[in-house]
Amino acid sequence: MGYENKSVLITGAGSGFGQRLAERLSGMGARLVLGDINEAGLEATNALCTGPVTLLRCDVSKEGDCQALVAAGVEAYGGLDVAYNNAGMGGHGPKPLHEVTHEEFDLTLRVNTYGVFYGMKAQIPVMLQAGSGVILNTSSVAGILGAPFLGAYAAAKHAVVGLTRAAADEYARKGLRVNAICPAFADTPIMDGVVGHLGLPKEEAFAKVSSRVPMRRIADVDEIVQAMIWACSDENSFMNGQALPIDGGLSAV
Ligand SMILES: NC(=O)c1ccc[n+]([C@@H]2O[C@H](COP(=O)([O-])OP(=O)(O)OC[C@H]3O[C@@H](n4cnc5c(N)ncnc54)[C@H](O)[C@@H]3O)[C@@H](O)[C@H]2O)c1
C-alpha cells in the first residue's frame, strides 16, 4: 500500500477508528504523529504501535493546536505525507432540531467542522511545499443523508463533505488528493452515547440502530479502518473529492 516510512498524521487517535488506524499503519511501517484531547487514550494507542510515534495533546477545535500537531510531525519526520482528520464527537443526544441549544450546535461544529478546517489549513501548506500529499476527512453517512434528531451532527458532517470537495479541486493540480469517508454505525466508544440514550443492552441497541441498514448490522472497526487505509494508499491514486460511504448499503436505499 506504500505506507513504509510515510509520515502520517491522525487526529482522534486515542480511541476508535483513529486508534486502530494508528496500530495498523504502524505495523505497515508508517511514522506517526497522533493527536487527541484524550491523553490516556493516546498513550494506549502508543502501546499498540511498533514504529516511530509522536504524541501531542491536540484539541482540533483550536487552530493553534492543529498547527502545533503538524509542526510536530514536520519536526520529527521532515514532512507530512498523509493526514487523517478523524477526531469527532456526537454533539448532542437524539432530539428534534428546535430543542438543540446554541451551545450544543456550536460545540458540534467547532469539533467536527472547524476541526477539519483547521486541520487542512495547517496540513496543506506543508504538502504544497512537497508537491504531494493525501488527506482523508472523517465525515459520516450523516454527511450525505439526513440524520433525523441529530441535526447539529448532520450539519457538521455535511460541511466536512463540502470542505473536502472544494479542496479536492483547489489542490488537485498541485499533487494533493482530498477525500472523505462516510461510515455508518460502527462499534466504537462514540456509540456508547447512543446505547445509553436507548436504554437497551448493547446488542439490542445495535440491532435497533441498524434496522434500516440493508446488511442489518453495524460495522466492525476494521471494516471502516481498512477503507481508510486503502483510501490514502498509493494503490488508490485516482480517487479525489469523493465522499465514500462504508455503510452496509444504508445510503443506497
Ligand atoms: N463510530 C461510528 O459509528 C461513526 C460513524 C460515522 C462517523 N464516525 C466518525 O468517526 C470519527 C471517529 O470516531 P470514533 O467512532 O472512532 O469514536 P471515538 O469516540 O472512539 O473516537 C473519537 C476520538 O476523537 C477524540 N476527540 C473528540 N473531540 C476532540 C477534540 N476536540 N480534539 C481532538 N480529539 C477529539 C476523542 O477523544 C476520541 O478519541 C468521528 O469523526 C466520528 O464522528 C463514527
The ligand as a Gaussian input file, in Angstrom:
#p B3LYP/6-31G(d) Opt

LIG

0 1
 N      -18.449000       5.001000      15.122000
 C      -19.388000       5.403000      14.308000
 O      -20.473000       4.821000      14.266000
 C      -19.125000       6.558000      13.368000
 C      -19.951000       6.689000      12.243000
 C      -19.727000       7.749000      11.386000
 C      -18.705000       8.641000      11.612000
 N      -17.930000       8.491000      12.727000
 C      -16.862000       9.467000      12.937000
 O      -15.644000       8.775000      13.080000
 C      -14.711000       9.605000      13.765000
 C      -14.016000       8.801000      14.830000
 O      -14.972000       8.433000      15.800000
 P      -14.968000       7.002000      16.507000
 O      -16.184000       6.293000      16.032000
 O      -13.659000       6.353000      16.376000
 O      -15.315000       7.442000      18.021000
 P      -14.378000       7.570000      19.294000
 O      -15.192000       8.320000      20.285000
 O      -13.875000       6.231000      19.667000
 O      -13.152000       8.441000      18.796000
 C      -13.216000       9.838000      18.642000
 C      -11.927000      10.429000      19.167000
 O      -11.951000      11.832000      18.907000
 C      -11.453000      12.475000      20.060000
 N      -11.920000      13.854000      20.151000
 C      -13.142000      14.316000      20.483000
 N      -13.155000      15.648000      20.498000
 C      -11.890000      16.055000      20.168000
 C      -11.273000      17.305000      20.021000
 N      -11.936000      18.448000      20.254000
 N       -9.973000      17.338000      19.645000
 C       -9.285000      16.200000      19.437000
 N       -9.805000      14.974000      19.576000
 C      -11.106000      14.911000      19.944000
 C      -11.955000      11.649000      21.236000
 O      -11.207000      11.891000      22.416000
 C      -11.780000      10.241000      20.695000
 O      -10.500000       9.722000      20.999000
 C      -15.516000      10.802000      14.290000
 O      -15.320000      11.915000      13.441000
 C      -16.956000      10.322000      14.178000
 O      -17.864000      11.391000      14.047000
 C      -18.112000       7.469000      13.602000

